[in-house]
Amino acid sequence: MPYIDPRPQQLQTVIAQAPKGVPVVMLNLLSFRDQANYADGTQCSGREAYARYGKAALGPLGKAGASVIWSGSARGTVIGPDEEQWDQVLLVRYPSVEAFLAMVTSAEYQAIVFHRSAALADSRLTLTLESST
């Protein structure tokens, strides 16, 4: 079963359990569609649709005080199911879980997230905290 958009209950649980007021890094694992799935029939690859999303997301990310700290191509799974393959890995740092939530619920972000949904065949988004160990 592919996972593209957050399930509201899952998002609420993760946000409620995360410490408040401390930086978080969101780990994004992305698998692109061969052809994007736009409701209006726009034709492009999933990778191209995700690039549109990435460019449009810079505004909301900046307003949230967030930044992409690393992005790269995934080249194979060393530990994990063989059928779970990813095209890209992305790490995005937010000043807090509150900043992340404010961004993803903002009208500006909601107006562009359709590019992400059209682009992806599957994804994972994991909230992480830096540790001192």
C-alpha positions as CSV (number, residue, x, y, z in Angstrom):
1,M,0.0,0.0,0.0
2,P,1.5,3.3,-1.0
3,Y,1.7,6.2,1.4
4,I,1.6,9.7,-0.2
5,D,-0.3,12.1,2.1
6,P,-0.2,12.0,5.9
7,R,-3.1,10.4,7.7
8,P,-4.6,13.0,10.1
9,Q,-4.6,10.7,13.1
10,Q,-1.1,9.6,12.5
11,L,0.1,13.2,12.1
12,Q,-1.7,14.3,15.3
13,T,-0.2,11.4,17.3
14,V,3.4,12.2,16.2
15,I,3.0,15.9,16.8
16,A,1.5,15.3,20.2
17,Q,4.4,13.1,21.2
18,A,7.2,15.3,19.9
19,P,9.0,17.6,22.3
20,K,7.9,21.2,21.8
21,G,10.3,24.1,21.0
22,V,13.3,22.0,19.8
23,P,14.6,21.5,16.3
24,V,13.4,18.5,14.4
25,V,14.6,16.9,11.2
26,M,12.1,15.3,8.8
27,L,13.5,12.3,7.0
28,N,11.8,12.0,3.6
29,L,12.0,8.7,1.5
30,L,10.6,9.3,-2.0
31,S,9.6,7.0,-4.8
32,F,8.5,8.8,-8.0
33,R,5.8,7.8,-10.4
34,D,7.0,7.3,-14.0
35,Q,4.2,9.7,-15.1
36,A,2.8,12.3,-12.7
37,N,-0.8,11.9,-11.7
38,Y,-2.3,15.4,-12.0
39,A,-6.1,15.7,-11.8
40,D,-6.1,18.1,-14.8
41,G,-4.1,15.7,-17.0
42,T,-0.9,17.7,-17.0
43,Q,1.8,15.5,-18.6
44,C,5.3,15.2,-17.0
45,S,7.3,12.7,-15.1
46,G,7.0,12.2,-11.3
47,R,10.5,13.6,-10.9
48,E,9.5,16.8,-12.8
49,A,6.4,17.2,-10.7
50,Y,8.4,16.8,-7.5
51,A,10.8,19.5,-8.8
52,R,7.8,21.8,-9.3
53,Y,6.8,21.1,-5.7
54,G,10.3,21.6,-4.4
55,K,10.6,25.0,-6.1
56,A,7.2,26.1,-4.9
57,A,7.9,24.8,-1.3
58,L,10.9,27.1,-0.8
59,G,8.6,30.0,0.2
60,P,6.7,28.1,2.9
61,L,9.9,26.5,4.1
62,G,11.6,29.8,4.5
63,K,8.7,31.3,6.3
64,A,8.8,28.4,8.7
65,G,12.5,28.9,9.3
66,A,13.1,25.5,7.8
67,S,15.9,24.4,5.4
68,V,16.9,21.4,3.3
69,I,20.1,20.1,5.0
70,W,20.7,17.2,2.7
71,S,19.2,15.7,-0.5
72,G,20.5,12.8,-2.6
73,S,19.7,9.8,-4.8
74,A,18.9,6.5,-3.1
75,R,20.9,3.7,-4.7
76,G,19.7,0.6,-3.0
77,T,18.5,-1.0,0.2
78,V,21.1,-2.6,2.4
79,I,18.8,-3.5,5.3
80,G,15.1,-3.7,4.5
81,P,12.5,-5.3,2.2
82,D,13.8,-5.7,-1.3
83,E,10.5,-4.4,-2.7
84,E,10.9,-1.1,-0.8
85,Q,13.1,1.0,-3.1
86,W,13.5,4.8,-3.0
87,D,14.5,7.3,-5.6
88,Q,15.5,10.2,-3.4
89,V,16.2,10.9,0.3
90,L,15.7,14.4,1.7
91,L,16.4,15.8,5.2
92,V,14.6,19.0,6.2
93,R,15.4,20.8,9.5
94,Y,12.6,22.8,11.2
95,P,13.1,25.0,14.2
96,S,10.4,23.0,16.0
97,V,7.5,20.6,15.5
98,E,5.2,23.6,15.8
99,A,6.9,25.3,12.8
100,F,6.5,22.1,10.8
101,L,2.8,21.9,11.6
102,A,2.2,25.6,10.9
103,M,3.9,25.2,7.5
104,V,2.0,22.1,6.4
105,T,-1.3,23.5,7.4
106,S,-0.7,27.0,5.9
107,A,-2.8,28.1,2.9
108,E,0.3,28.8,0.9
109,Y,1.6,25.2,1.4
110,Q,-1.8,23.6,0.8
111,A,-2.0,25.5,-2.5
112,I,1.1,23.7,-3.8
113,V,1.1,20.2,-2.2
114,F,-0.8,18.8,-5.1
115,H,2.5,18.7,-7.0
116,R,3.9,16.4,-4.3
117,S,0.9,14.1,-4.5
118,A,1.0,14.0,-8.3
119,A,4.7,13.2,-8.2
120,L,4.9,10.3,-5.7
121,A,4.3,6.6,-6.1
122,D,5.2,6.1,-2.4
123,S,6.9,7.9,0.4
124,R,7.8,7.8,4.1
125,L,8.1,10.8,6.4
126,T,9.7,10.3,9.7
127,L,10.2,13.0,12.4
128,T,13.6,12.7,14.0
129,L,15.3,14.5,16.9
130,E,19.0,15.1,17.1
131,S,20.7,13.2,20.0
132,S,23.8,13.9,22.0
133,T,25.0,10.3,21.5
